[in-house]
């Protein structure tokens, strides 16, 4: 597939959805030139939304992170996170009891702002029926904040004891930690546990359509947009591009993150996930 220029392409759309990691930033920080790209989008009067599977930070915290990296001028309504959707689900569906979680206390505080009491899986006594009965839902949050051996095993054994809603706040299976290496993300851990306990978990974030529907509905509060008016830009076939394709958006795969130029054809052919366009980045 022939590469295109992002600047030339985006002018053909009324709005753009942009992935965060691999498009705006990477393991080294903000990608050089991204501020110019965001300024260019604004100069064309094209509204955009940053869609991220990062469930550990609020919109305000996401903006501050970008600001610290050097990206200025983002607004709250321009940030859509999988954590927002997980929090909304819990507020609507879980009205009593405790929520047990695997992850960090900071993530739990953000997502569980509804007032539900929450407890790390490390503090749950599997020999106490009261402890188990008091829990109404389980939440996969982060790939840190727990002992990988002890607490993943404890999660498995807890879920074997009780049938309850299990929510995965970040569906990413892995994330880059260097130019060539990745680390396992909570989405990957949750899939392992899901397979072991033979249950279906509730997932938020790309490629599932809830995030795209939420962003689409929020965007349409500011104007009138059809799906064909929106370009989805991402660096990962299995989340950004698959999700955009499923939702009916035009998709642009950029080669500045998870997908590299030397493997892009192989990944497209092996996955069957086909972007509408490919570009090196959003920098020109």
N, C-alpha and C positions, 0 to 999 in steps of 0.2 A: 504494500500500500504506500502510495507516495505521501511524503510529509507535507504538511501545510504550515502556514504562518498563523499563529494564534491571533495576532493583531488584525490580520485580514479576515479571518474566519469569524471572530466574535462580533464584528460589525453587522453580520447577517442575522443576529438574534436580538430579541428584546430583553432577555435576561440570561444570567449565567449562574450555575451552581458550581462551586469550586471545592475540591477536596483540600484538606489542610496539609497533612504530612505527605511529602513527596511532590507537592505542587507549590506551596508557599514556603515550606521549611523542610529541612532534613536533619540528619543527625549532627550536622555542624552548626545548625542555627537557621536563620532566615536565608533563603536562597538569594544571592546577589541579583538585584534588578527587579525583585518582586514589587517593591514600592512603586516603581515606575509603571509596572503592569496594572496594579490596582488604580493608580492615578489615571492611566489611559482608559480603563473601563469606565471610571467615573466621568471622564471627559466626553465619552460617547453617550452619556446619560443612560447607561445600561445598569439596572440594579443587579446586585449579586448577593448570593448567600454562601457562606462557608459551611460546608457540611462535614462534620468530623465525628468519628466513632470514639473520640476521647470522652469518656464518661466521668472523669475524675475532677473536672472543673466546671464552674458556672460560666455563663456568658461573660460576666464581668471579669472573672479570672482569666478566661481565654483571651480577652482583649488585652489584659495587662501583660500576659505572657508574650503576645505578639508585640506589644509596645516595648517591652524589655529587649526583644530581639531586634527592634528597629523598624517595625511596621506600624505606621501611625494612621490614625483616623478611622479605625474600624468602629462600627456602632453595634449595640447589643442586638438589634433586630437582624443584623447581618450574620450572626452566628447561630447555627443549629447544631446541637450536640445530641448524641444518643442518650446521654444522661438525662436530658430534658424529657425525652420520651419515656424512659424508665420511671422517672419521678412522676410523670403524669399518670402512667398506668397504676402505680402503687397508690396514688391519691384516690383514684377512681375505684380500684378493685379491692384493696386491702384496707379495711376500715377498723380492724381490731387485731390484737395480738402483737407479737414481736416479729421483726424481720432479722433473720440470721444472714451473715454475709461473709464472703471471702474477699479480702482486699484491705485497703487502708481506711483508717478512721476518717480522714479528710473526705474521701469519696462518699462514705456513708453519710456524713453530716450534710453534704450537698444534696445528694439524691433523696434523702429521707427527711427533707425539711417539713414534710406534712405533719410531723409530730409523732409518728410511730416510733416506738422504742426499738432500738436495734442493738444487736449483739454479735460480736465476731464469733465465727465458728469455734475458735480456740476456747471461748468461755462457755460453750454448751456442754453440759454433762450428758453423755449418751446413755448413762446408766440411770438417769432421772427421767421418769415419764413426765413429770411436771415440766421440766426444761423443754422436752420435746413437744409436749402438747401446747405450750405457750407460744410456739413459733408458727406463724401463719404463712410465711413466704420465705424463700431463700434467694439471695442475690449474689451473682458473680460480678465483682467490681474491677479488680486490678490484678496484675501479675506480681504484685509486691504487697508487703504488709503481713505476710504469714510464712510459716515454715512449709516449704513445698512438699516435703515428704509427709510430715505429721498431719498437716491440716487439709491437704487434698485427700488423703486417706480418710480423715475424719468426716470430710464432706460426703464422700462416697457412702460411708456407713450411716451417716445421718439420713441421707436421701433414700437409703434402703429401708429405713425404719418408718419413714413418714411420707405419704403422698401429699404434695402441696405445690402451689405455683413456684416455678423456678425461673428467675428472670436473669438474662445475660445482658448487662448494660453496655458492653462493648463487644461486638461480634468479630473484631479483627483476630485472625489466627496467629499473626506474627507482626513484628514491626522492625524496621531497619535500625541497627545500632552502629553500622559503619557502611562504607561503600559496598562491601561484599557480604556482610554478615547480618543475620537477623536474630531476634529473640522471640521466644514464645509469648504471645499475648493471652489475655484472659479468655478470649474467644476460642483459642486452641485448647486451653485447659478445660473449658466447659464442654467442648465437643468430646474430649476424652471421657469425662465423667458421664456425659449423656449416653455415650456408648456403653459404658460399664453398667449403669443402673437401668438401661433400656427404657428411658423416658424421653419425652419431647419437651425441650425447654422453650421459653418465650424469649425471642431475641429482638434487640433493638439496634439500629444502625444499618449502614449499607452492608449487603445489597438488599435487605428487606425493605419493602415499599413504604413502611410507616414514616421513615425519615423523609422520603421524597414527597409523600402526601402532605406531611406537616409543612415542609418548606414551600410546597406549591400553594397550599391554602394560605399561609402567611404572606407569601408574595402577592397573591391575588387580593389581599386586603389593601394593597397600595395601588392597584390598577387592574387591568384585564389581560391575563396571560393564558394562552393555550400551551399545551405540552410542546407543540412543534415550535414555539417561540423561545424555548429554553435549551441552552447547551450545558451538558454536564461534563466537567473537566476533572479527570482523575489520573492517578498513576498506577492503579491496580485493577487488573481485569476482573478478578473474582468479587470485588466489592463495588468500586466506583462505576465501572463500565457495565457490568452485569446488572447492577441496580438501576442505572440510567436506562439501559436497554429495556428492562422489564417494565419500567414505568412509562416508557414511550417517549423518552427524550433522545435527542441527538447527542452522541457521545464523542468526546475527544480524549484519547489516551496520550499522556505526556510521558516522556522518557527521562524525567528528572528525579524519579524516585524508585519504587519497587521494580518497575519494568525497565530493563536496559535495552539499548539499541541492538546489542549483539544477540539477544535472546527473544526479542519481541515477536518475530515471525514464528518461532518455535512455540512460544506460549499461546499465541493466537490459534495456531493450528491444533495444538494438543488440547486446548480448553474448549474450543468452539465458540468462544466469546469474542465477538467481532465489533470493534469500535467503528464509528462512522468516519473518524479522522484520527490521524496521528501527528503529533508535533514533538519537537525536541523538548520544549518547555513553554511556559506562557510569557517568556521574556521578550519576544519580538513577533 
